[in-house]
Amino acid sequence: MDEEHTQFKIYADEAKIPGHQRAWVWGAVAMAILLSGLAVGWLLSGGVGASSQLGTGANTSAVSAAEAAAWLAQQETVNQQIQERISRLEQVLAESDPCGPVALEALRPSADNL
C-alpha cells in the first residue's frame, strides 16, 4: 500500500522507512529536547533577571554581597541556637529518664525556639 504523492511518500510499515529519515526525525527530536532544556536552565538560573540588570554593574554585586553576609550572619545565629538546644537535650536525656516529665519538657519546643 505504498502511496506516491508529489511531495512525500507514505510508508505502511515502519521497517520500510529509510534509515536516514528516521535518524533525521530522532535528531530533530533530540535537538528540540536539548534546546528546551537549555532554555529552562537559563530561565531557572536567573538569565532573564541578569540580562535586565546589566546596566547596574557593580551595584548588584555589592548588594548581593551585603545580602549574602546578612543571610550568613542570620544562619550562624540559627545554627548556634540549634547547637545549644541539642546540647541541652543531650544533657537532659543523659541525666534523667527519657520518658520522664523533665525529658519530655525539654523535648517540647519553647516559644523562643519556634
N, C-alpha and C positions, 0 to 999 in steps of 0.2 A: 504494500500500500504506500509506496513512495510516491508522493505527490510533488510535482515540479511547479514552482512558481518563478516568476521573473526575478524576484529579489532574494528568495530564500527557499530552502528545501526542508520539508517536514519528514522526520525520521520516525518510523513506527516503533523501532526498538532502540533502547539506549546504547546497545552494543554497536549499532551501525553508525553512531555519531563519530566523526573523525576525532582523533585524539587531540589535535591542535585546537579544535573548537572547544572541547571540554576543558583543556588547560587554560584557554583564554577566559572562559567563564569563571573557573576557580581562581584564576589570578585576579580578575576584576573583583570578585567577592572578597578575596584576601586583602586587596588594596582598600576596598571600602571599609572593612573592619579595622585595618591599620589606621586609616585617616580619621575614622570616628573615634578610635581610642586616643589618638594624639590630640584631637580637639577636646575631648572630655578631660584628659590630663592637663591640658593647657588651661581650660576653664577652672578646674578644681585647684590648680596651683596658684591661682590669682593672676593669670595672664591678662585678663581684662582690666582688673584694677591697677596692675603695674603699668600697663601701657597708657592708662588715662592719667597717671601721676608722673609721667616723665618730666614735666616741666618743673616739678618741685625739687628735684635733685637731692641735695644733702639734707634738706629738712626732713624728708621721710626717714632717712637712716638715723638721724638724731632722735626723732620721735620714737622710732622703733626701738632704739637702744634704751631710751628712757622707760618705755613701756615694758621692755624685757627686764630691766633692772627692778622696776616696781613689782612685776609679777614674781620675779625670783625672790625678792625680799618677803613677799606675802607667802610664797610657797615654803620658804625656810621657817617662817613663823608657824605655819600649819604643821610642818614636819616636826618641829620641836614640841608642839602640843601633843601630837600623836605619840612621840617618844616618851614624854612624861606620863601619859596615860598608860602606855604599855608597861613601863617600869612600875607604876602604881598597881596595876592589875597583877603583874607577876609577884610583887611583894605580898599583896593580899592573898593570892592563891597559895603562895608558899607558906604563909603563916597560919592560915585557917582552913576550915573545911570548904572545899569548892562549892558545895551545895548549901552552905550556911548563909545566914542573913547578911553577914559582913561582906562575903564574896559577891552575893547577889546585888547588894547595894553598890559595890564598886563596879560591877559589870553594867549597871544601868547608866545610860548617858546622862550627864548633868546638863543643866541649862547652858553653861558656858562652853560645853563640848559639842553642842549641836551644830 
